[in-house]
Amino acid sequence: MGFMDKLKNKFKQNEAETEDISKKYKQGMEKTRNAFSGKINDLIARYRKVDEDFFEELEEVLIASDVGVNTVMDLVDELKMEVKRQNIKDTREMKDVISEKLVAIYYEDDNEEIEQLNVQEDGLSIILVVGVNGVGKTTSIGKLAYKLKQEGKHVMLAAGDTFRAGAIEQLDVWGERTGVEVIKQSEGSDPAAVIFDGIKAATSRDADVLICDTAGRLQNKVNLMNELAKVQRVIEREVPDAPHDVLLVLDATTGQNALSQAKTFSEATDVSGIMLTKLDGTAKGGIVLAIRNELQIPVKFAGMGEKAEDLQEFDAHAFVYGLFADLLEDDAE
């Protein structure tokens, strides 16, 4: 069974849905695909035989796509074993194998539910959203609120980024646009106090989900850790087992810089998932694999455009299809 067949199997709902998800990832990852699969195609055209020289050049292509050196080494080792196991000689047979190994290396021993939001069936679910200024954090919160509301959830927002000028107003605009109530205080207020108010309001109004914005200042790690720890203590005190998800917003266009931000924030708080913005605007989409492989943090959402509905639930199969769409479709034909 080829990768395209496995992708269709993954989205068993119906063929139209498979096509819709595939199309969104194909369109959204055009820049990464043009940079990535063009080089893979060129590599396959130049090397007829799978040998050490082929693997060396493949390593260079993957590293240039920001997949990350450690991830590339793991992947190439896996590919070499698979080539021996299947006795593959012809480089044209490598497209499916590379696609499948990228998905396998993403999930490792976890099941595919790692990508899902941890929204509780009963009671209030609290989602804490963290990230540096300028990555699209507030916009991502607005899009997530829209998505959850479309799914029938009663959503509220807490404007905990009280330090950045305009952050509260920006969240307010998203609240109006999506029809979601925003709990706020004045600029410069204590973020933990805003989150406390948000929890009280969400509880009294029987909300299903409270999404909490946080300050994105990153002058030094100690300040960041202290601020996030304080907010987290307030949440844990008011709602046991919360926050149910801590989502880190990263800008895909920053490549390896996004990986270093992920490391910093994962030291400051228990990051449970990534919201990756501007995936449609980068040729460095391989960073998804580096973050997952090096930090064991799954990507839960990917931004594929400006509109509220352009926040996609992340799926590694569809992501890899987005990387290889043209090559895989040629093979399928």
BELHUHU-V517557 format. One line per field, one symbol per residue. ss: DSSP state (H for helix, E for strand, - for the rest). phi: phi as a letter, one per 30 degrees, with the letter a starting at -180 (. if undefined). burial: + if it has 9 or more other C-alpha atoms within 8 Angstrom, else -. A space follows every 10 residues. Layout:
# BELHUHU-V517557
ss=???
phi=???
burial=???
This chain:
# BELHUHU-V517557
ss=--HHHHHHHH ----HHHHHH HHHHHHHH-H HHHHHHHHHH HHHHHH--E- -HHHHHHHHH HHHH----HH HHHHHHHHHH HHHHHH---E HHHHHHHHHH HHHHHHH--- -HHHH----- ----EEEEEE ------HHHH HHHHHHHHHH ----EEEE-- ------HHHH HHHHHHHH-- EEE------- HHHHHHHHHH HHHH----EE EEE------- HHHHHHHHHH HHHHHHHH-- ----EEEEEE EHHH-HHHHH HHHHHHHH-- --EEEEE-HH H-----HHHH HHHHH---EE EEE----HHH EEE--HHHHH HHHHHHHHHH HH-
phi=.ddddddddd cdeadddedd ddddddddce dddddcdddd ddddddcdcd bddddddded dddddidjed ddddddeddd dddddchdcc ddddeddded dddddddhcd dddddddcdd dbidcccccb lddjcjdddd dddddddddd djddcbbcdd dccddidddd dedddddcic dccbbdejdd eddddeeddd ddddchddbc ccdbdcdbdb ddeedddddd ddddddddbe icddbccccb cdddhddddd ddddddddad dcacccdhdd cbccddeedd ddddchcddc bbdclddedd dcddbddddd dedcedddde ddd
burial=--++-+++-- +---+-++-- ++-+++++++ ++++++++++ +-++--++-+ ---++-+++- +++-++++-- +++-++-++- -++----+-+ +--+++++++ +++-+++--- ----+----- ---+++++++ +++-++++++ +++++++++- --++++++++ ++++--++-+ ++-+++-+-+ ++++----+- ++-++++++- +++--+++++ ++++++---- +-+++--+++ ++-+++---- -+++++++++ +++-++-++- ++++++-++- ++++++++++ ++++++++++ +++-+-++++ +++++--+-+ ++++--++++ +++++-+++- ---
